[in-house]
Amino acid sequence: NYQYITEAKIRLYKLTTDGSLDTTFGSSGILEFTVATEKFTVLVQNDNSFFVVCNTKVYKFNADGSVATTFGTYGVATYSQLAYENAILFNNNIYIGGTVNNDFALLKMLSSGSIDTSFGTNGLVTTDFSIRNDKITKLLATSDNKIIALGSSTGSNSVTAAAKYNLDGSFDTSFGILGRLLITQNVLKDAVLQQNNEVLFITNANNDFLLTKLTATGQIDTTFGNTGIITTDFGFTAENAKN
């Protein structure tokens, strides 16, 4: 699937395996609807139904692009607990990451569109990295049923922050320092999870790419690259990794 946004509208296209437009999807292969924000995430379920997560709203559609009317209120669920940055689908639940009151914020929404009030405090978990501005920008689901949240923590300097949570919203205290850590590099751009639950994440420093590896327990893997970091210089004045 390919998607782009124009004038606060989301437009989704569905392509067949040969690259042609699947005209059975939406209206002649295109699904378009208006949203209040330009940032969004598409999360696809095993039956090819899918969610579109935006700030304050989550939409659900069937595999053919029709509205999944049993979700939320006629296909739309609303939330107001945090400012949205990223979302993942894990165990048929939606985890929405972002920020509230300058802290990491993680919200759990059930597949019905209601908030899971058993998660954290009334469905919301917040994490404060001291007197800084913190926000989750990347969520990763591990094979041992945990959630790793990565993002930025900005104050007098800007660094990458990470936390690992159990499925009830409590910290996985085996990760980092009692479940969280600050990494003295510039703000996270993107991250991927490896099969062994180790994390690779990319930042920028001195106009170069920096690729860093964390072990499954949240420590910098000093066997990777140069004491855990690979620096890449493409020979230009300024190089900026983006997600």
DAJO-V289141 format. One record per pair of residues at least 12 apart in sequence whose C-alpha atoms are under 7 Angstrom apart, sorted by sequence separation. I is the first residue (numbers start at 1). GAP is how many residues later the second one is. D is the distance in Angstrom with one decimal. If there is no record, write none. Layout:
# DAJO-V289141
I;GAP;D
I;GAP;D
This chain:
# DAJO-V289141
1;12;5.9
40;12;6.6
41;12;5.1
49;12;5.8
50;12;6.5
84;12;6.8
85;12;5.8
86;12;6.6
95;12;5.6
96;12;6.5
138;12;5.2
150;12;4.3
190;12;5.6
200;12;5.7
201;12;6.6
1;13;5.1
40;13;5.4
41;13;6.8
49;13;4.3
50;13;7.0
84;13;6.0
85;13;4.6
95;13;4.7
136;13;6.2
137;13;6.2
138;13;6.2
149;13;5.6
150;13;6.6
189;13;5.6
200;13;4.6
1;14;6.2
40;14;4.7
49;14;4.3
84;14;4.6
94;14;5.8
95;14;6.3
136;14;5.6
137;14;4.7
149;14;5.3
188;14;6.2
189;14;5.4
199;14;5.7
200;14;6.5
14;15;5.9
39;15;6.3
48;15;4.9
60;15;5.3
83;15;5.4
93;15;7.0
94;15;5.0
108;15;5.5
136;15;4.3
148;15;5.8
149;15;6.2
164;15;5.4
188;15;5.0
199;15;5.0
213;15;5.7
13;16;5.9
14;16;6.9
59;16;5.7
60;16;6.6
82;16;6.2
83;16;5.3
93;16;5.9
94;16;6.3
107;16;5.6
108;16;6.8
135;16;5.7
136;16;6.7
148;16;4.3
163;16;5.6
164;16;6.4
187;16;6.1
198;16;5.6
199;16;6.6
212;16;5.8
213;16;6.8
13;17;4.8
37;17;6.6
59;17;4.6
82;17;5.6
83;17;6.4
93;17;4.9
94;17;7.0
107;17;4.6
135;17;5.6
147;17;5.6
148;17;6.4
163;17;4.1
186;17;5.9
198;17;4.7
212;17;4.5
12;18;5.7
13;18;6.5
37;18;6.4
58;18;5.7
59;18;6.5
82;18;5.1
93;18;5.3
106;18;5.7
107;18;6.5
134;18;5.6
135;18;6.8
146;18;6.9
147;18;5.2
162;18;5.6
163;18;6.5
186;18;6.0
198;18;4.6
211;18;5.6
212;18;6.5
11;19;6.8
12;19;5.0
57;19;6.7
58;19;5.1
92;19;6.0
105;19;6.9
106;19;5.1
134;19;4.4
146;19;5.7
147;19;6.6
162;19;5.4
186;19;6.4
197;19;5.2
210;19;6.5
211;19;5.1
11;20;5.6
12;20;6.3
57;20;5.7
58;20;6.3
105;20;5.7
106;20;6.4
133;20;5.5
134;20;6.5
146;20;5.0
161;20;6.0
162;20;6.5
210;20;5.7
211;20;6.5
11;21;4.3
57;21;4.4
105;21;4.5
132;21;6.1
133;21;5.1
146;21;6.0
161;21;4.6
210;21;4.7
10;22;5.5
11;22;6.7
56;22;5.5
57;22;6.2
104;22;5.3
105;22;6.6
132;22;5.5
133;22;6.4
145;22;6.9
160;22;6.0
161;22;6.2
209;22;5.7
210;22;6.5
9;23;6.7
10;23;5.5
56;23;4.8
82;23;6.5
103;23;6.1
104;23;4.8
132;23;5.0
159;23;6.8
160;23;5.2
208;23;6.6
209;23;5.1
9;24;5.6
10;24;6.2
56;24;5.5
103;24;5.6
104;24;6.4
159;24;6.0
160;24;6.7
208;24;5.8
209;24;6.7
9;25;4.3
10;25;6.9
103;25;5.0
159;25;5.3
160;25;6.0
208;25;5.1
8;26;5.9
9;26;5.8
159;26;4.9
160;26;6.2
8;27;5.6
159;27;4.7
160;27;4.9
8;28;6.3
55;28;6.3
158;28;5.5
159;28;5.0
160;28;5.4
8;29;6.3
55;29;4.9
158;29;5.9
8;30;5.8
54;30;6.8
103;30;6.4
104;30;5.4
105;30;7.0
209;30;6.9
102;31;4.6
103;31;4.6
104;31;4.6
105;31;6.8
207;31;4.7
208;31;5.4
209;31;7.0
102;32;5.2
103;32;5.9
104;32;5.5
207;32;5.0
209;32;6.3
5;33;6.7
102;33;6.8
207;33;6.6
31;34;6.3
99;35;6.7
152;35;5.3
77;36;5.2
99;36;4.6
152;36;6.2
204;36;6.3
98;37;5.3
99;37;6.4
151;37;5.8
204;37;6.4
26;38;6.1
98;38;4.7
203;38;6.7
25;39;4.6
26;39;4.5
97;39;5.5
98;39;6.4
24;40;6.5
25;40;5.4
26;40;6.5
72;40;6.2
97;40;6.8
71;41;5.2
72;41;4.5
176;41;6.1
71;42;5.5
72;42;6.8
97;42;7.0
175;42;4.3
176;42;4.4
174;43;6.0
175;43;4.8
176;43;6.1
125;44;6.1
41;45;6.8
43;45;6.8
41;46;6.5
43;46;6.1
120;48;6.3
119;49;5.0
120;49;4.8
119;50;5.5
120;50;7.0
85;51;6.7
86;51;5.6
88;51;6.5
90;51;6.8
85;52;5.4
86;52;5.9
87;52;6.6
138;52;6.9
189;52;6.5
86;53;6.8
140;53;6.6
189;53;5.5
190;53;5.3
143;54;6.8
189;54;5.6
142;55;5.9
